[in-house]
Amino acid sequence: MKQRILVIHGPNLNMLGKREPEIYGSLTLGDINTKLGREAEELGAQVEFFQSNSEGEIVGRIQGAMGSAEGILINPGGYTHTSVAIRDAILSTGLPVVEAHISNIYKREDFRQKSFISGVALGIVSGFGAESYSLGLRGLVDYLEKKAGS
């Protein structure tokens, strides 16, 4: 059975490729999704992508993942540092979540070094550019396969 993974991209990630390429690189969100789709297929997983600049829409999509996904890979963008609502939505689902960030949030401004999500995430990958998503996907699929096998 293919593991179903919901990939959530938070605010401003739709601007990848245009927004601060010195921090976020030149790949677009479409490029990242295409790459993740291929990698998921190689891993025997299935991915669904969702991007929103709205906190409420992200909360709703996390809640909607119950019954339709085995895990969530999320880059909450700026909501990483502000959203108790996204944290609570993650907790309410009971789904394993991996937090991914393109930049190393711990080498950035002080306000970016606090994550409301990390404390409820299975793991966090930060600072490897777009590869952070790939590393997070592999870690989540591996976790789910081990869980299914036990």
C-alpha positions in Angstrom: 0.0 0.0 0.0 1.3 3.4 -0.9 1.8 5.8 1.9 -0.2 9.0 1.3 1.6 12.2 2.2 0.1 15.6 2.3 2.6 18.3 1.5 1.6 21.8 2.8 3.4 24.9 1.7 2.6 28.0 3.8 2.5 31.7 3.0 4.7 33.3 0.4 6.1 29.9 -0.8 4.1 30.5 -4.0 6.7 33.2 -4.7 9.7 30.9 -4.7 12.0 31.5 -7.6 11.2 35.3 -7.4 11.4 35.9 -3.7 14.9 36.5 -2.2 16.7 33.9 -4.3 19.9 34.4 -2.2 18.0 32.8 0.7 15.4 30.6 -1.0 17.1 29.7 -4.2 15.9 29.8 -7.8 13.5 26.8 -7.9 9.8 27.6 -8.1 7.2 25.9 -6.0 6.2 24.0 -9.2 9.8 22.7 -9.5 9.8 21.5 -5.9 6.5 19.8 -6.3 7.6 18.1 -9.5 10.8 16.8 -7.8 8.9 15.6 -4.7 6.3 13.8 -6.9 9.1 11.9 -8.7 10.8 11.1 -5.4 7.6 10.0 -3.8 7.0 7.6 -6.7 10.5 6.1 -6.2 9.7 5.6 -2.5 6.4 4.0 -3.3 4.5 6.9 -1.8 1.8 9.2 -3.1 1.9 13.0 -2.5 -0.8 15.6 -2.6 0.2 19.3 -2.6 -1.4 22.3 -1.0 -0.3 25.9 -0.8 -2.0 28.7 1.0 -1.2 32.2 2.3 -4.2 31.8 4.7 -3.7 30.4 8.2 -7.4 29.3 8.3 -7.1 27.4 5.0 -4.0 25.6 6.2 -5.7 24.6 9.5 -8.7 23.3 7.5 -6.5 21.3 5.2 -4.5 19.8 8.1 -7.8 18.7 9.7 -9.0 17.4 6.4 -6.0 15.1 6.2 -7.5 12.8 8.7 -8.6 9.7 6.8 -7.0 10.8 3.6 -3.2 10.9 4.5 -0.9 8.9 6.7 1.4 11.8 7.3 2.1 15.5 6.6 5.2 17.3 5.3 4.8 21.0 6.1 6.7 24.1 5.5 4.6 26.6 7.5 6.6 29.6 6.2 6.1 32.6 8.4 3.4 30.8 10.4 6.1 28.7 11.9 6.8 31.5 14.3 3.3 32.7 15.1 0.6 30.0 14.7 -0.7 28.3 17.7 -3.7 27.4 15.5 -1.6 25.3 13.1 0.2 23.6 16.0 -3.2 22.7 17.5 -4.5 21.5 14.2 -1.5 19.2 13.9 -2.1 17.9 17.4 -5.8 17.3 16.8 -5.1 14.9 13.8 -2.7 12.6 15.5 -0.8 12.3 12.2 3.0 12.3 12.1 4.3 15.6 10.8 7.7 16.6 9.5 8.5 20.3 9.4 10.7 21.5 6.6 12.4 24.8 5.9 14.4 25.9 2.9 16.7 28.2 5.0 18.2 27.4 8.3 15.8 29.2 10.6 18.3 29.0 13.5 20.8 31.2 11.6 18.3 33.9 10.8 16.7 36.7 12.7 15.8 36.1 16.3 12.1 36.0 15.7 12.5 33.2 13.1 14.4 31.0 15.5 11.2 30.0 17.5 8.9 27.4 16.0 5.5 26.6 17.3 5.5 23.5 15.1 8.7 21.8 16.0 7.5 20.7 19.4 4.7 18.6 17.9 6.6 17.4 14.8 8.2 14.0 14.3 11.2 15.8 13.0 12.5 19.0 11.4 14.7 19.5 8.4 16.1 23.0 7.9 18.8 24.7 5.9 19.3 22.4 2.9 17.4 24.5 0.4 14.7 22.7 -1.6 16.5 19.5 -0.6 15.0 20.0 2.9 11.6 18.8 1.4 13.2 15.7 0.0 15.0 14.8 3.2 11.7 15.4 5.1 9.8 13.2 2.7 12.3 10.4 2.9 12.3 10.5 6.7 8.5 10.6 6.9 8.0 7.7 4.5 10.7 5.6 6.3 8.9 6.3 9.6 5.5 5.3 8.2 6.9 2.1 6.6 8.5 1.1 9.9 5.3 1.9 11.8 3.2 -0.2 9.3 5.6 -3.1 9.7 5.4 -3.3 13.4 
